[in-house]
Amino acid sequence: MLRLLEGLDAPARGLIGPWAHNYPHQGVPGPAIDFHEEVVRWFDHWLRGRDTGVMDEPALRAWMPEWAAPGTDTEERPGRWVAEDSWPSPRIEYRPYPLAGGVLGARADDEDAPVPLRSDVAIGAYGGSWLQFGDVAGQFMAQGADDGLSHTYTSSPLDTRVEVLGLPAVTLRVSADRPAALLAVRLCDVAPDGSSRLITRGLLNLTHRDGHEHPNPLEPGVPYEVTVPLLPTAHAFGSGHRIRVSVSASYWPLAWPSPEPTTVTLLPGGPSALHLPVRPARAEDADLRPYGPPLPDLPAPLTRRLSEPARTIEHDTVRGRITITLDQGGEDFTDLTDGAYRRAGAVDRFSLTEGDPSATLVECERTEEIGRGDWHTRIVTYSRMTADATSFSLSDSLTAYEGGEQVFHRTWNATIPRRGV
């Protein structure tokens, strides 16, 4: 049985275990459900031979999100459950939307022109984290700022509702002036007031245009037809909304910049199009078995305290440097029977200087504490990554403390060839 659970909120994730995460997805929290019940039903069928009814249900069940202004759905995403009897579903129609002249759904006679995209522009700061687990700091923000720095293709307001379920893809005709380059493509929902919401996205290292097994450098100036697969998604575009495809040659901090400043040019002509998996309505969705409500948080004697995560963006306009800091907050677990505790914290920093790929920097700090009574231990790690045109440089350190006294320290250094990255 395959289930696509479009994100559980923080209380629901607590059911799975204090250190467990959901399957990564694009989007924000959906409805809280009793995930344990679904897991037990599946294992009871396959491991105990019990008839739990799981094989009588649709092969795929997904949360179909409705529009919500970015930042308004931190607790729950409006939408409904939908299902397909088989997957891939023969009901899904991959509908092509031609791209030309900044228009999604362009006509054959629409004028088009080459569009240069620079690889050293700070685009992606508002995209949130790649792996989103329901935490507020990891969610994306309104996409207007990133859209303004990208080349966009936007549809006319939709006459009717369009629901998508599956794996969108975008085909483009491009060239580059360097052997290595990147394409980042985002699919957005634009509301009548102009607000742009990220639906899904995809990245393609153009040296991998023919597959990942044997990367091939680009020949500068030569046109290539490439297809950028986007992450699987479900979304309902409402009537009056517009569909937007945004294309860029950079997407920081989710993709490392090209080895040197590069220009990727979107070329006119060819089969440039968005391929959208459009899902027709299904009356049976209204009769799906409801999920149970989430269980309460961790019962005594174990207590759990969480500190709020934070995401900050600093932009040095003089030096053209942008720094994104993600403080993932802290977890504090205490066993009330004996006072044993575990505490954890994580901070990541991503820095990029426009026009200078060699100044790109990632720093990650982690802290873990375990103790009981008069016994206290702490482990601190620090990781740093930089790159030049030919290689990545990594440095990692680990320091251990017991009772406030350092008892161990070690540093590791490594250099890794870029090889087309």
C-alpha angles and dihedrals in degrees: 000000000000120000128184104201106190097217131307120228123240097273091051093048089055089068093065094056138286094270101035127104135200125248107281116259142165113257140034136290117313125193120319112247139173096266092174091062091056092048093049092049090053095047093043089058098045102033104029100030093235121154101239096156095244093126091053092061129084117284092238132031121182140175110246105207123210125213116288124170109253110269096020097091104056092128102037136356114227114238143090141258117264131180144200124207092220137015127251083037119218087212093068113096118202099217118195119222111192117228121216139132093007090302126121107212092026122182122243091253096049110124118243135184137187113280119203118213121194121219096209098064119113099242122152103046090121095048098091121212124333092227107048118192100175096275113138095227091057096053122101123250132220108310100217094103094050091041089055091057094045134066108258136198111199129186128223115262108291117252092205138020116276120201121194130194124172139027116334120199136191124214118203139171110228146161133193137204094221134051094247127046143148137226122202119190126188129189112211139181112224115202123214089261091057097255111148120212124192113238102171141327145199139204128209125188098211092218084067094052091119096041141302098263097071113021114201125201117239121252105232113247095011116124118236132188108221136175120213112203114214125213115269113269147163123217141149115224106205128223110275092026123112130227115228133191114197120195128192139162092227136043113178133219094010094057128035112241121257114273091257135008104292136183118215113193124207105218127211120239129037128080098308106168148137111242106207124190100226116196120205120219118277118203092203091068089080090062100050117135107263119240119240120252120265118271120247119273121276110315125231138303087046116063127190129201124185128196118215117265120229137200121197131182119203120188120193099200093187096056096028091236124145123192124191117195120194114191103188092198125235139281122214119187121182129183104215093201095069107001095250111157142186124197128183137181136177134191126181127188125193119190128185132176114204112238094017115077090176090067093062112123137181122190126183126188125189131182128189125182128186126176151136129203109324093350115094130169132180133185121195124189130187124190128186130186130187134158143202128196094286110029150017120240119209131186125183130179133186125195124183127199133190119192090347094306121114109241102168140020132172136165127202126196129189139173119207124189114240095224097188097330 
